[in-house]
């Protein structure tokens, strides 16, 4: 059969320019081009390779020679290719025309084998088949229809145009031969881009299952075309919940690996544990860990969140041991345990601390200092009858205004009249340690506006609740209690903030608690003359000022004509004396007693006081020696004599050497550092210093973890649980900025399993695993 060839169509001529940038030059010599090898498929197609000494053989060499000979005459053919070719080949036999290889629109991508014609670009980039058969001519199978119009139809196909774009992006800025060496693997970039999008969502505590596909779509609209590589076919687009969960686990694993390595290399470790209930009413056990780096700095990291069936001690102990085993935590380095002080944690018979000490004898269990401070304040308030009532009425004030928009508007109008701003009655919560301090400060600042709003509600709207609150609040004792709390609570709040720091240790308790107790004593012992510049010092002045509280009928005491009671002296001095005797004295004395009871007895932590600088200057070392013996018996029972020798040598460095004028915390850090010579000179002291730094005195890190859990697991995301919830917490709490995440490591773990998405490089080590 003889076929006549016509000139290329107009559409083919239009695509000529786009192919000219992709032409491969084969005009050096008759030897095969270096850097080419073959796919191990049923067809021989050359692709780029790093091997420079591989060449063609057999029929392919002949074909390359014909292409190179045709390239030599390309200039002549360009002058009259269309006319000459038509005349010469007018009556040629059917089959492949070698002159097609020299035509500009085919040069560089069309090649011929004994099986038929193939497209070099499409076979290299393997664009996804969006519709039609999976065995496409020129790509998966050979094209055996030897007609130019058939080849031209391939040029117009979507997968060929996509291959041209991929090759153009790879060829930019490199030589023609090197253009086939992929500098950017788009499939890998698509996977890494997916990891980045998912990490950003989880780090910002945004619902990732619903928003991850939307974020990828937005990225495509912004020009990230490589996300198209994720769309393998209609069923596989790497956007399903299953693949999102798998990628989430990979990201959490990537973040956890370096942290676990640092934990395992630390000299001493401690745990903070606490349990809570999430929004789906499931018990969750939070485990936080403290460790040291080589320089003696303390680090706190979220370790794991475990769902437990109940809050019993046996269940919690079993869960903790399973986590330690799964994470590979060296339990022989476990020295501290921080809990919230609940009975299930600290029970002497069968508590969590008691059972863990049986498995880890060197463990030191400490109740949370922040919880103990909150309990001390609550017990001191309950010991004074009026203070307990006062606290209840603070909450009643909040609920009165919070539950009504009209009452809130009345309060704002009263504040505007008095020239006050930022007016808001705050709630008092037992679970919020600083809530009473904030409520009192705001109430003292806006007390006149609150009383005015209550009076208006009682007189105009005849509200019985407002009348009752006004009757209680417009008394001498209530206003004096507000001013008293405004002087007392800031010191307790400051102490609570110290205990809530992430790296707090026993040194802070030893230094801050006595200072706070002495400050409270000064307020109590001031007597009839309050401390200058305190709120109590201008209390009576505010009562008589018409611009403040003088406009209200503030009754001196609760003298509302109770039957059977004698009329009391209503003078200012008498009322202040009764308030001192009935409220100030018992309340502050109760605070002092509770603080001393809960914090002065620090058990074994008190023995670490021998490392304070003042101990080295004492002429009598009896107390320090007894403390050293307690610690040696607990932590290094066979090294008691060595420990005493190290101490007597070390105290000379504290008095006259490099440790002179150092604080106790600085001494501990220098001893714990593995980079200085002190750890080698005093190994036992160095171990004790490390233990002193990492033993937790609070469980505030667990409380922060639960706050993060409540932000992540909401009513709309109540099915999030197990490892996926723990992974979200790990990324939110421990995760760095998105740009600092090792996504290459995530890519390695991702391709450790067989995937349907694969790059075009058959020699890629990631995709072939």
Buried (B, 14 or more C-beta within 10 A) or exposed (E): EEBEBEEBEEEBEEBBEBBEBBBBEBEEEEEBBEBBBBEEEEBBBBBBBEEEEBBBEEEBBEBBBBBBBBBEEBEEBEEEBEEEBBEEBEEEEEEBBEBBBBBBBBBBBBBBBEEBBBBBBBBBBBBBBEEEEEEBBBBBBBBEEBEBEBBBBBBEBEBBBBBBBBBBBBBEEEEBBEBBBBEEBBBBBBBBBBBBBBBBBBBEBEBBBEBBBEBBEEBBEEEBBBBBBBBBEEEBBBBBEEBBBBBBBBBBBBBBEEBBEBBBBBBBBBBBBBBBEBBBEBBBBBBBBBBBBBEBEBBBBBBBBBBBEEBBBEBBBBBBBEBBEEBEBEBEBBBBBBBBBBEBBBBEEEBBBBBBBEEBEBBBBBBBBBBBBBBBBBBBBEBBEBBEBBBEBBBBBBEBBBEBEEBBEBBBBBBEEBEBEEBBBBBBEEEBBBBBBBBBBBBBBBBBBBBBBBBBBBEEEEBEBBBBBBBBBBBBBBBBBBBBBBBBBBBBBBBBEBBBEEBBBBBBBBBBBBEBBEBBBEBBEBEEEBBEEBBBBBBBEBBEEEEBBBBBEBBBBEBEEEEEEEEEEEEEEEBBBBBBEBBBBBBBBBBBBBBBEBBEEBEBBBBBBBBBBEBBEEEEBEEBBEBBBBBBEBBBEEBBEBBBEBBEEBBEBBEEEEBEEBEBBEBBBBBBBBEBEBBEBBBBBBBBBBBBBBBBBBBBBBBBBBEBBEEBBEEEBEEBBEBBBBBBBBBBBBBEEBEEBEBEBBBBBBBEEEBEBBBBBBEBEBBEE
